[in-house]
Amino acid sequence: MLNRHLSRSIVLQTLFEWDIRGRDKTAIFDILKYNLKEFAFSAEGNSFAEYLVKGILSKQDNLDNIIRQAAPQWPLDKISAIDRNILRIGIYELLFSNKDEVPPKVAINEAIELAKAFGGENSGKFISGVLGTIYKELGEPRKYETSGSNPNRKNKIISDQKNLPVQELGGAVVYARKDDQIFLVFVHNVFGYWTLVKGTKEDNETIEECAAREAKEETGLDVTVGEKVDINEYVAVLYNDKEKENNAVPTKRKVTYFLAKAEFGALELEKDGGEQGTLDDVKWFNLTEAGEINTYADLKPIIKKAIEAIKAKII
């Protein structure tokens, strides 16, 4: 819609001025009001612009964390103010808007158009690369899965996996017993999925130690790591922070999941949103609820296998 396209332009100009003036959140709506008045916008255009600004402000920390993860070779303060705020608009619409009103491709294309109109010579390419990375990889909803547990794997792009670099991760199915029920812990990401605890293994630790550390960091719980549940392998297109912009590196991710027993208690999500800065919630689910949550297809058989193993140990 033309009104919305113009609204995004006004929002960008508002965010740009707010950004370079020190990010005073009390002043941003005065800036927006002035810009809207200058363009004599319709009520619909005003409403959409206000919606975007309010949403971006409410999610600013999340948005900036995601930018840092998607473009690690570009510190946030080194990205131009125009490009930085185009990314905030694009990511907000990509991840937090109503997908029926703003499909992902529309969110990405609108951001690219803003970059072409207001950014520098390479802004369109940069914005496209960062948003493409987020769409494809950060939340992993469209990863190139190679796990044998997923019948819908889509690894058609990567034909030769033998020579790919391998990233080893440790994961945990954290469980506890309260009264007569068994509960599992899941973490929620900004892409709308409940998922299992996992993170990259450090050089000085075993894969079991990695799983325990990640469980502590993402849930606040001390756990006892037990038997291995399964290994999930898939190819992801990751960005090498030693390389220049848009240099994607296909990498085989190998995640080893373990049972991890904990005491039922209060949960505390890692402040920076986990390994990729995309986590926004953590919660206990009983076994019935655990079977109904919105999660990734390749995790469902792993969760099922873990539940069977937990029942066998407890009952």
Residue frames relative to the residue before (quaternion, step in Angstrom):
aa qw qx qy qz dx dy dz
M 1.0000 0.0000 0.0000 0.0000 0.00 0.00 0.00
L 0.5475 -0.6522 0.4191 0.3149 3.55 -0.94 0.97
N 0.6353 0.5460 -0.3316 0.4339 3.58 0.94 -0.89
R 0.6798 0.4891 -0.2911 0.4625 3.55 0.94 -0.88
H 0.6080 0.5402 -0.3531 0.4625 3.57 1.03 -0.70
L 0.6761 0.4721 -0.2863 0.4879 3.58 0.92 -0.89
S 0.6059 0.5584 -0.3482 0.4470 3.58 1.07 -0.73
R 0.6500 0.5126 -0.3208 0.4603 3.57 0.94 -0.86
S 0.6243 0.5365 -0.3395 0.4552 3.58 1.03 -0.75
I 0.6695 0.4851 -0.2953 0.4788 3.58 0.97 -0.86
V 0.6230 0.5258 -0.3367 0.4712 3.58 1.03 -0.77
L 0.6369 0.5230 -0.3319 0.4590 3.59 0.96 -0.82
Q 0.6662 0.4915 -0.3070 0.4695 3.60 0.88 -0.90
T 0.6382 0.5239 -0.3198 0.4647 3.58 1.06 -0.76
L 0.6782 0.4846 -0.2894 0.4705 3.58 0.87 -0.95
F 0.6167 0.5527 -0.3388 0.4466 3.57 1.03 -0.81
E 0.6846 0.4706 -0.2893 0.4756 3.59 0.83 -0.97
W 0.6331 0.5327 -0.3155 0.4645 3.57 1.00 -0.87
D 0.6598 0.5297 -0.2978 0.4420 3.56 0.96 -0.92
I 0.7472 0.4074 -0.2349 0.4696 3.57 0.72 -1.03
R 0.6669 0.4774 -0.3050 0.4841 3.61 1.25 -0.26
G 0.7041 -0.5104 0.2556 0.4224 3.56 1.23 0.40
R 0.4567 -0.7334 0.4179 0.2809 3.59 1.27 0.30
D 0.2229 0.7655 -0.5588 0.2284 3.56 0.85 1.00
K 0.3178 -0.7965 0.4854 0.1703 3.57 -0.29 1.27
T 0.6113 0.5523 -0.3638 0.4347 3.59 1.16 -0.40
A 0.7059 0.4686 -0.2578 0.4644 3.58 1.20 -0.50
I 0.5361 0.6845 -0.4045 0.2837 3.57 1.13 -0.53
F 0.6846 0.4851 -0.3136 0.4445 3.61 0.95 -0.71
D 0.5683 0.5469 -0.3825 0.4812 3.56 1.24 -0.36
I 0.6336 0.5199 -0.3173 0.4772 3.55 1.06 -0.82
L 0.6594 0.5098 -0.3019 0.4627 3.56 0.93 -0.93
K 0.6484 0.5293 -0.3174 0.4457 3.57 0.90 -0.93
Y 0.6518 0.5129 -0.3092 0.4653 3.58 0.97 -0.87
N 0.6787 0.4975 -0.2912 0.4550 3.59 0.90 -0.93
L 0.6466 0.5120 -0.3187 0.4671 3.58 0.99 -0.78
K 0.6392 0.5279 -0.3198 0.4588 3.56 1.02 -0.81
E 0.6304 0.5511 -0.3267 0.4384 3.57 1.02 -0.84
F 0.7428 0.3895 -0.2118 0.5017 3.58 1.05 -0.80
A 0.3070 -0.7830 0.4919 0.2249 3.61 1.31 -0.05
F 0.1044 0.8570 -0.4945 0.1010 3.52 0.88 1.04
S 0.5708 -0.5623 0.4777 0.3603 3.53 -1.35 0.33
A 0.6628 -0.4896 0.3770 0.4229 3.56 -1.28 0.28
E 0.6373 0.5308 -0.3264 0.4534 3.58 1.03 -0.80
G 0.6658 0.4987 -0.3017 0.4658 3.57 0.95 -0.88
N 0.6306 0.5303 -0.3264 0.4632 3.57 1.01 -0.81
S 0.6646 0.5242 -0.2974 0.4416 3.55 0.91 -0.97
F 0.6749 0.4871 -0.2994 0.4665 3.58 0.91 -0.90
A 0.6435 0.5184 -0.3259 0.4592 3.60 0.96 -0.80
E 0.6565 0.5009 -0.3069 0.4732 3.59 0.96 -0.86
Y 0.6186 0.5489 -0.3284 0.4563 3.57 1.05 -0.83
L 0.6759 0.4946 -0.2961 0.4592 3.59 0.90 -0.94
V 0.6736 0.4978 -0.3083 0.4511 3.59 0.82 -0.94
K 0.6580 0.5015 -0.3122 0.4670 3.61 0.89 -0.90
G 0.6723 0.5041 -0.2996 0.4519 3.57 0.91 -0.89
I 0.6658 0.5023 -0.3060 0.4591 3.58 0.90 -0.90
L 0.6444 0.5114 -0.3236 0.4674 3.60 0.97 -0.79
S 0.6784 0.5052 -0.2998 0.4413 3.59 0.93 -0.88
K 0.7646 0.3298 -0.1707 0.5268 3.58 1.15 -0.60
Q 0.2813 0.8198 -0.4796 0.1370 3.60 1.23 0.18
D 0.6594 0.5053 -0.3267 0.4507 3.61 0.85 -0.89
N 0.6415 0.5172 -0.3128 0.4725 3.57 0.98 -0.87
L 0.6712 0.5105 -0.3001 0.4458 3.56 0.84 -1.00
D 0.6876 0.4816 -0.2914 0.4587 3.58 0.88 -0.91
N 0.6098 0.5368 -0.3484 0.4675 3.61 1.09 -0.66
I 0.6597 0.5068 -0.3066 0.4627 3.56 0.97 -0.86
I 0.6173 0.5282 -0.3462 0.4691 3.61 1.01 -0.74
R 0.6512 0.5245 -0.3195 0.4458 3.59 0.91 -0.90
Q 0.6941 0.4681 -0.2787 0.4705 3.58 0.98 -0.83
A 0.6942 0.4810 -0.2802 0.4562 3.58 0.99 -0.77
A 0.7852 0.1536 -0.0873 0.5935 3.59 1.17 -0.54
P 0.0268 -0.8642 0.5023 0.0128 3.60 0.67 1.10
Q 0.6357 0.5336 -0.3307 0.4492 3.58 1.19 -0.46
W 0.7024 0.3835 -0.2393 0.5498 3.57 1.35 -0.11
P 0.2792 -0.7526 0.5695 0.1770 3.65 -0.21 1.18
L 0.6283 -0.5963 0.3448 0.3617 3.55 -0.98 0.89
D 0.7134 0.4512 -0.2737 0.4611 3.59 0.92 -0.85
K 0.6265 0.5181 -0.3438 0.4700 3.59 1.28 -0.07
I 0.5551 0.5539 -0.3972 0.4768 3.58 1.29 -0.17
S 0.5342 -0.6351 0.4370 0.3468 3.60 -0.87 0.85
A 0.6178 -0.5796 0.3835 0.3678 3.57 -1.10 0.70
I 0.6239 0.5270 -0.3420 0.4648 3.59 1.06 -0.70
D 0.6986 0.4633 -0.2822 0.4665 3.60 0.75 -1.02
R 0.6210 0.5595 -0.3376 0.4329 3.57 0.99 -0.83
N 0.7382 0.4142 -0.2365 0.4771 3.56 0.88 -0.91
I 0.5503 0.5503 -0.4000 0.4840 3.59 1.20 -0.35
L 0.6471 0.5105 -0.3173 0.4690 3.58 1.00 -0.83
R 0.6301 0.5255 -0.3463 0.4548 3.60 0.95 -0.76
I 0.6547 0.4940 -0.3101 0.4808 3.58 0.95 -0.84
G 0.6972 0.4964 -0.2800 0.4348 3.57 0.79 -1.04
I 0.6756 0.4822 -0.2975 0.4717 3.58 0.91 -0.90
Y 0.6269 0.5324 -0.3500 0.4485 3.58 0.96 -0.79
E 0.6990 0.4547 -0.2805 0.4753 3.57 0.85 -0.91
L 0.6364 0.5442 -0.3247 0.4398 3.58 1.05 -0.74
L 0.8119 0.3180 -0.1306 0.4719 3.57 0.87 -0.97
F 0.8206 0.3103 -0.1229 0.4640 3.58 0.92 -0.85
S 0.5921 0.5839 -0.3811 0.4040 3.60 1.17 -0.25
N 0.6249 -0.4962 0.4358 0.4164 3.56 -1.36 0.13
K 0.3799 -0.7691 0.4684 0.2116 3.59 -0.45 1.22
D 0.5933 0.5549 -0.3740 0.4474 3.59 1.18 -0.41
E 0.7050 0.4369 -0.2569 0.4961 3.57 1.09 -0.70
V 0.7909 0.1020 -0.0351 0.6024 3.57 1.04 -0.82
P 0.2003 -0.7934 0.5658 0.1016 3.61 0.00 1.26
P 0.6707 -0.5279 0.3261 0.4064 3.62 -1.09 0.58
K 0.6674 0.5028 -0.3226 0.4447 3.61 0.87 -0.84
V 0.6196 0.5258 -0.3417 0.4720 3.58 1.10 -0.67
A 0.6393 0.5294 -0.3267 0.4520 3.60 0.93 -0.89
I 0.6800 0.4816 -0.2872 0.4725 3.58 0.92 -0.92
N 0.6805 0.4979 -0.2975 0.4478 3.58 0.84 -0.95
E 0.6393 0.5196 -0.3281 0.4622 3.60 1.00 -0.79
A 0.6488 0.5086 -0.3188 0.4676 3.59 0.99 -0.80
I 0.6390 0.5166 -0.3263 0.4672 3.58 0.99 -0.79
E 0.6430 0.5177 -0.3226 0.4631 3.60 0.99 -0.79
L 0.6205 0.5217 -0.3383 0.4779 3.59 1.05 -0.72
A 0.6499 0.5241 -0.3134 0.4525 3.57 0.99 -0.86
K 0.6601 0.5060 -0.3045 0.4642 3.56 0.99 -0.82
A 0.7053 0.4787 -0.2598 0.4538 3.57 1.02 -0.84
F 0.8284 0.2438 -0.0843 0.4972 3.58 0.93 -0.91
G 0.6733 0.5347 -0.2940 0.4174 3.60 1.17 -0.47
G 0.6726 -0.4839 0.3781 0.4130 3.52 -1.33 -0.26
E 0.7894 -0.3476 0.2331 0.4490 3.52 -1.35 -0.10
N 0.7826 0.3177 -0.1601 0.5108 3.59 0.99 -0.83
S 0.3836 0.7662 -0.4605 0.2318 3.59 1.26 0.06
G 0.6419 0.5398 -0.3338 0.4302 3.59 0.93 -0.86
K 0.6645 0.4960 -0.2944 0.4752 3.56 0.95 -0.89
F 0.6568 0.5188 -0.3070 0.4530 3.58 0.96 -0.89
I 0.6716 0.4905 -0.2964 0.4696 3.59 0.85 -0.98
S 0.6397 0.5302 -0.3175 0.4570 3.58 0.97 -0.87
G 0.6756 0.5060 -0.2950 0.4478 3.58 0.93 -0.91
V 0.6860 0.4813 -0.2950 0.4590 3.58 0.87 -0.92
L 0.6893 0.4647 -0.2912 0.4734 3.60 0.84 -0.92
G 0.6136 0.5416 -0.3441 0.4602 3.58 1.09 -0.66
T 0.6295 0.5292 -0.3224 0.4689 3.56 1.03 -0.79
I 0.6657 0.5014 -0.2997 0.4642 3.57 0.89 -0.93
Y 0.6660 0.5184 -0.2989 0.4454 3.56 0.89 -0.96
K 0.7600 0.4086 -0.2092 0.4601 3.57 0.89 -0.94
E 0.8685 0.2525 -0.0531 0.4232 3.54 0.78 -0.99
L 0.6647 0.5656 -0.3717 0.3164 3.61 0.59 -0.98
G 0.7624 0.3311 -0.2014 0.5183 3.57 0.87 -0.87
E 0.3542 -0.7922 0.4183 0.2683 3.55 1.38 -0.17
P 0.3556 0.7328 -0.5281 0.2402 3.65 0.97 0.53
R 0.7808 0.2561 -0.1409 0.5521 3.59 1.16 -0.47
K 0.2148 0.7965 -0.5313 0.1927 3.55 1.06 0.75
Y 0.4880 -0.6361 0.5045 0.3206 3.54 -1.21 0.48
E 0.1500 -0.8604 0.4833 0.0607 3.52 0.24 1.33
T 0.0864 -0.7847 0.6122 0.0445 3.54 -1.09 0.80
S 0.3855 0.7334 -0.4796 0.2891 3.54 1.26 0.16
G 0.4631 -0.6921 0.4834 0.2701 3.55 -0.87 0.94
S 0.6114 0.5708 -0.3514 0.4206 3.57 1.23 -0.36
N 0.6956 0.4563 -0.2765 0.4811 3.59 1.20 -0.27
P 0.3115 -0.7864 0.5026 0.1787 3.61 -0.41 1.14
N 0.7047 0.4505 -0.2583 0.4834 3.58 1.23 -0.40
R 0.2233 0.8033 -0.5313 0.1504 3.58 1.12 0.49
K 0.2355 -0.8051 0.5409 0.0615 3.51 -1.08 0.88
N 0.3192 0.7802 -0.4907 0.2205 3.57 1.07 0.61
K 0.1880 0.8007 -0.5404 0.1774 3.57 0.46 1.23
I 0.6330 0.5541 -0.3348 0.4245 3.57 1.18 -0.54
I 0.7435 0.3345 -0.1989 0.5439 3.58 0.95 -0.85
S 0.1493 -0.8382 0.5214 0.0581 3.59 -0.27 1.23
D 0.7771 0.2419 -0.1321 0.5658 3.60 1.05 -0.69
Q 0.0916 -0.8423 0.5310 0.0133 3.58 -0.25 1.27
K 0.4832 0.7167 -0.4186 0.2787 3.58 1.22 -0.33
N 0.7790 0.3555 -0.1763 0.4855 3.57 0.97 -0.81
L 0.4363 0.7026 -0.4620 0.3202 3.58 1.23 0.23
P 0.5225 -0.5905 0.4943 0.3660 3.61 -1.14 0.52
V 0.2849 -0.7652 0.5601 0.1398 3.56 -1.11 0.75
Q 0.1422 -0.7559 0.6347 0.0739 3.55 -0.95 0.95
E 0.2074 -0.8043 0.5499 0.0882 3.58 -0.58 1.16
L 0.0475 -0.8036 0.5929 -0.0209 3.55 -0.85 1.05
G 0.2601 -0.7360 0.6006 0.1731 3.54 -1.22 0.57
G 0.0609 -0.8079 0.5862 0.0019 3.55 -0.95 0.90
A 0.1852 -0.7988 0.5666 0.0815 3.55 -1.21 0.44
V 0.2268 -0.6858 0.6712 0.1666 3.50 -1.22 0.72
V 0.1443 -0.8281 0.5403 0.0394 3.54 -0.04 1.36
Y 0.0392 0.8136 -0.5764 0.0644 3.59 -0.77 1.03
A 0.0303 -0.7723 0.6344 0.0159 3.52 -1.31 0.44
R 0.3286 -0.7229 0.5689 0.2141 3.53 -1.28 0.39
K 0.0029 -0.7759 0.6305 -0.0202 3.54 -0.95 0.95
D 0.8020 -0.0417 -0.0519 0.5936 3.54 -0.57 1.21
D 0.7741 -0.3140 0.2307 0.4989 3.60 -0.63 -1.04
Q 0.6383 0.5323 -0.3320 0.4463 3.58 1.19 0.33
I 0.3290 -0.6992 0.5980 0.2127 3.51 -1.29 0.54
F 0.1136 -0.7941 0.5962 0.0334 3.54 -0.96 0.91
L 0.1999 -0.7505 0.6184 0.1198 3.54 -1.21 0.67
V 0.3571 -0.7134 0.5607 0.2218 3.55 -1.20 0.58
F 0.0035 -0.7645 0.6445 0.0099 3.56 -1.04 0.86
V 0.2701 -0.7239 0.6073 0.1849 3.52 -1.21 0.61
H 0.3095 -0.7602 0.5515 0.1486 3.55 -1.09 0.79
N 0.1940 -0.7881 0.5709 0.1241 3.58 -0.98 0.80
V 0.6692 -0.5404 0.3445 0.3761 3.54 -1.28 0.39
F 0.5916 0.5618 -0.3648 0.4487 3.58 1.29 -0.09
G 0.5994 -0.6184 0.3334 0.3836 3.58 1.30 0.08
Y 0.6065 0.5627 -0.3516 0.4380 3.60 1.24 0.25
W 0.3121 -0.6635 0.6431 0.2211 3.51 -1.24 0.69
T 0.0192 0.8262 -0.5583 0.0731 3.56 -0.74 1.01
L 0.5758 -0.5940 0.4413 0.3476 3.56 -1.31 0.19
V 0.6064 -0.5412 0.4470 0.3736 3.51 -1.27 0.48
K 0.2497 0.7515 -0.5950 0.1375 3.57 -0.99 0.84
G 0.0873 0.7937 -0.6002 0.0467 3.54 -1.27 0.39
T 0.6422 -0.5581 0.3795 0.3635 3.53 -1.28 0.38
K 0.4552 -0.6840 0.5070 0.2605 3.56 -0.97 0.93
E 0.3371 -0.7268 0.5640 0.1999 3.54 -0.99 0.87
D 0.6751 -0.5447 0.3247 0.3770 3.56 -1.19 0.55
N 0.7547 0.4214 -0.2101 0.4568 3.58 1.02 -0.77
E 0.7013 0.4484 -0.2760 0.4805 3.61 1.17 0.28
T 0.4999 -0.6042 0.5190 0.3400 3.53 -1.31 0.38
I 0.6481 -0.5165 0.3737 0.4166 3.55 -1.26 0.26
E 0.6132 0.5338 -0.3461 0.4682 3.61 1.14 -0.60
E 0.6435 0.5093 -0.3183 0.4746 3.59 1.01 -0.80
C 0.6089 0.5486 -0.3393 0.4617 3.55 1.09 -0.73
A 0.6586 0.5118 -0.3093 0.4567 3.59 0.89 -0.93
A 0.6654 0.4989 -0.3037 0.4649 3.60 0.96 -0.88
R 0.6508 0.5187 -0.3144 0.4567 3.59 0.97 -0.86
E 0.6703 0.4957 -0.3025 0.4620 3.57 0.90 -0.92
A 0.6192 0.5380 -0.3437 0.4572 3.59 1.03 -0.76
K 0.6579 0.5017 -0.3043 0.4721 3.58 0.96 -0.86
E 0.6959 0.4918 -0.2832 0.4402 3.58 0.86 -0.97
E 0.7704 0.3943 -0.2038 0.4576 3.58 0.90 -0.89
T 0.7800 0.2978 -0.1720 0.5229 3.60 1.20 -0.37
G 0.4250 -0.7003 0.4641 0.3369 3.58 1.21 -0.50
L 0.5941 0.5953 -0.3463 0.4156 3.60 1.28 0.02
D 0.3529 -0.6571 0.6151 0.2558 3.52 -1.24 0.59
V 0.0737 -0.8240 0.5617 -0.0001 3.58 -0.76 1.02
T 0.3044 -0.6850 0.6221 0.2260 3.49 -1.37 0.35
V 0.2861 -0.7835 0.5302 0.1521 3.55 -0.48 1.21
G 0.1529 -0.8112 0.5626 0.0443 3.54 -0.85 1.04
E 0.8515 -0.1653 0.1169 0.4837 3.53 -1.04 -0.82
K 0.5444 -0.5965 0.4775 0.3461 3.52 -1.25 0.50
V 0.3267 -0.7479 0.5492 0.1799 3.55 -0.97 0.89
D 0.7494 -0.2671 0.2450 0.5541 3.58 0.72 -1.08
I 0.3139 -0.6998 0.5996 0.2284 3.52 -1.37 0.16
N 0.1306 -0.7777 0.6120 0.0599 3.55 -0.88 0.95
E 0.0369 -0.8012 0.5971 -0.0150 3.57 -0.74 1.08
Y 0.1479 0.7687 -0.6123 0.1108 3.53 -1.01 0.83
V 0.4315 -0.6737 0.5355 0.2705 3.52 -1.28 0.43
A 0.0506 -0.7830 0.6199 -0.0065 3.54 -0.87 1.03
V 0.3792 -0.6904 0.5629 0.2505 3.54 -1.16 0.62
L 0.0377 -0.8217 0.5670 -0.0432 3.56 -0.24 1.33
Y 0.3862 -0.7052 0.5452 0.2372 3.53 -1.28 0.42
N 0.3388 -0.7472 0.5458 0.1701 3.53 -0.82 1.08
D 0.3665 -0.7725 0.4684 0.2227 3.59 -0.50 1.14
K 0.6064 0.5364 -0.3684 0.4571 3.59 1.23 -0.05
E 0.6610 0.5023 -0.2966 0.4720 3.53 1.28 -0.23
K 0.5918 -0.5745 0.4248 0.3733 3.53 -1.25 0.21
E 0.7617 -0.3942 0.2803 0.4312 3.51 -1.36 0.24
N 0.8550 0.1663 -0.1561 0.4658 3.53 -1.15 0.89
N 0.4842 0.6145 -0.4731 0.4052 3.61 1.16 0.48
A 0.0740 -0.8265 0.5580 0.0037 3.57 -0.02 1.26
V 0.1708 -0.7855 0.5908 0.0686 3.56 -1.01 0.88
P 0.3209 -0.7276 0.5673 0.2142 3.65 -0.52 1.07
T 0.0061 -0.8127 0.5783 -0.0714 3.57 -0.71 1.11
K 0.3467 -0.7104 0.5682 0.2289 3.55 -1.00 0.81
R 0.1775 -0.7748 0.6016 0.0792 3.55 -0.70 1.12
K 0.0875 -0.7864 0.6114 0.0083 3.55 -0.82 1.06
V 0.0367 -0.8193 0.5711 -0.0343 3.56 -0.34 1.31
T 0.1489 -0.7785 0.6068 0.0596 3.57 -0.68 1.14
Y 0.1602 -0.8085 0.5638 0.0529 3.57 -0.59 1.19
F 0.1250 -0.7822 0.6094 0.0340 3.55 -1.05 0.93
L 0.4899 -0.5586 0.5530 0.3771 3.53 -1.32 0.26
A 0.0296 -0.7956 0.6050 -0.0079 3.58 -0.99 0.80
K 0.2157 -0.8088 0.5396 0.0907 3.57 -0.38 1.28
A 0.0112 -0.7922 0.6094 -0.0283 3.55 -1.02 0.87
E 0.4966 -0.5789 0.5324 0.3672 3.54 -1.36 0.10
F 0.4841 -0.6544 0.4851 0.3194 3.58 -0.93 0.84
G 0.2764 0.7612 -0.5446 0.2180 3.55 -0.76 1.02
A 0.7419 -0.3857 0.2980 0.4604 3.52 -1.33 -0.14
L 0.2953 -0.7568 0.5646 0.1461 3.55 -1.07 0.83
E 0.0802 -0.7901 0.6071 0.0268 3.55 -1.10 0.73
L 0.2966 -0.7749 0.5373 0.1511 3.55 -0.51 1.21
E 0.5807 -0.5843 0.4488 0.3463 3.54 -1.11 0.79
K 0.5467 -0.6818 0.3816 0.3011 3.57 -0.78 1.06
D 0.7474 0.4060 -0.2420 0.4670 3.59 0.93 -0.79
G 0.6027 -0.6226 0.3453 0.3604 3.58 1.24 0.36
G 0.6745 -0.5273 0.3047 0.4173 3.58 1.07 0.63
E 0.8165 -0.3158 0.1901 0.4444 3.51 -1.37 -0.06
Q 0.8012 0.2545 -0.1277 0.5262 3.59 0.95 -0.80
G 0.5194 -0.6778 0.4020 0.3306 3.55 1.22 0.25
T 0.5912 0.6134 -0.3456 0.3933 3.58 1.20 0.37
L 0.5421 0.6161 -0.4153 0.3924 3.62 1.21 0.09
D 0.0731 -0.8298 0.5529 0.0186 3.56 -0.97 0.84
D 0.8005 0.1221 -0.0941 0.5791 3.62 1.22 0.06
V 0.0721 -0.7586 0.6450 0.0575 3.55 -1.29 0.42
K 0.0507 0.8303 -0.5419 0.1199 3.57 -0.83 0.97
W 0.4265 -0.6489 0.5667 0.2754 3.54 -1.29 0.55
F 0.0502 -0.7665 0.6394 0.0341 3.57 -1.14 0.73
N 0.3914 -0.6732 0.5539 0.2945 3.58 -1.01 0.71
L 0.7259 -0.4751 0.2634 0.4219 3.58 -1.22 0.33
T 0.6269 0.5244 -0.3454 0.4612 3.60 1.03 -0.69
E 0.6718 0.4925 -0.2908 0.4707 3.56 0.91 -0.92
A 0.6321 0.5633 -0.3301 0.4174 3.57 1.01 -0.84
G 0.6736 0.4990 -0.2939 0.4593 3.55 1.12 -0.61
E 0.7244 0.4390 -0.2288 0.4798 3.58 1.26 -0.26
I 0.4941 0.6824 -0.4335 0.3197 3.60 1.22 -0.12
N 0.5050 -0.6177 0.5078 0.3247 3.54 -1.29 0.42
T 0.1729 0.7884 -0.5638 0.1748 3.57 -0.31 1.27
Y 0.6621 -0.5039 0.3691 0.4140 3.57 -1.30 0.10
A 0.6134 -0.5988 0.3768 0.3509 3.56 -1.06 0.82
D 0.7085 0.4709 -0.2828 0.4431 3.59 0.91 -0.85
L 0.6274 0.5248 -0.3519 0.4551 3.61 1.22 -0.18
K 0.5337 0.6686 -0.4029 0.3253 3.60 1.13 -0.53
P 0.6997 0.4361 -0.3066 0.4755 3.66 0.78 -0.82
I 0.6096 0.5398 -0.3551 0.4592 3.61 1.13 -0.57
I 0.6479 0.5049 -0.3115 0.4778 3.57 0.98 -0.83
K 0.6436 0.5236 -0.3168 0.4597 3.58 0.97 -0.87
K 0.6622 0.5034 -0.2996 0.4673 3.57 0.94 -0.91
A 0.6473 0.5183 -0.3170 0.4603 3.58 1.01 -0.80
I 0.6415 0.5257 -0.3248 0.4547 3.59 0.95 -0.84
E 0.6432 0.5179 -0.3183 0.4656 3.59 0.98 -0.84
A 0.6656 0.4984 -0.3001 0.4674 3.57 0.98 -0.86
I 0.6450 0.5167 -0.3208 0.4626 3.60 1.00 -0.80
K 0.6444 0.5177 -0.3177 0.4644 3.58 0.95 -0.87
A 0.6543 0.5196 -0.3111 0.4529 3.57 0.97 -0.85
K 0.6756 0.4949 -0.2942 0.4605 3.59 1.07 -0.70
I 0.7553 0.4256 -0.2043 0.4546 3.55 1.00 -0.91
I 0.7182 0.4462 -0.2581 0.4674 3.57 0.91 -0.92
